[in-house]
Each structure stands twice: as structure tokens, then as C-alpha cells.
Amino acid sequence: MIDRKHISARMSKIVTHNSVVYLCGQVGAGETVAEQTRDCLSRIDALLEEAGSGREHILQAIVWLRDMADFAEMNAVWDAWVPAGHAPARACGEARLARDVLKVEIIVTAALKP
């Protein structure tokens, strides 16, 4: 069974299938990459909780940065957010994001809590 939440014509914010949670790409508000990353991760926390998962159950994360020069600043926020011993598989790359003000977008796949 596939369960979709927050469905629009373009996408669903949460899709669950076979005990796996897929989140749409999340962005955050703020001026700096650190502010945007913190806000983005807060949104991920809320969506994971709604889906019945959490940070410690993240399987994979894909991080897109507008500028790889922001890699260390984003990682400082990321590293403080990921629970010790629960780092997911992760990739990070540079990309043009949907709006010029966006500096980071994160896509998460997680397992449901047992």
C-alpha cells in the first residue's frame, strides 16, 4: 500500500511504502546557509514525526547546495542535528535551486519506527 500526505497537483510531501518514508525536497527560510539548514531540518523533523519516523531512522539524505563554498557551514548544522551513531548514507552536490534566495535543499528517505 502507498500512503501519500499533503498531496498537491505537483507532489506529495510524504509518501510511505513498505515501511519506508520518502520526503519531498525541503528548503528553509533565512539569510545564511546555516539559518536555512536549521529551518530545513526542523521541517524534516516535523514531517518525519508525522509519518511515524525520526532522525535516527533516516536511511539516506541528498543535500543540494547552491554553492559548495557553503559546505562547511551547512555541515556544522547537519553534524549537530544527526544523532550520534545514526548518520545516514548521504550525498551532497551543487545545483541551481528553484529560487535564487535558496541556499540548501535536502531530500530524505527514512524507515518507519518499529
DAWO-V42273 format. One line per field, one symbol per residue. phi: phi as a letter, one per 20 degrees, with the letter a starting at -180 (. if undefined). Layout:
phi = ???
This chain:
phi = .dddclecfeadfccdblmddddfgdccepedfffffgfgffffgfffffencagfdfebcddddfbffegffffffgffeffgncfefbcbbebfegcfffdbccdccbefff
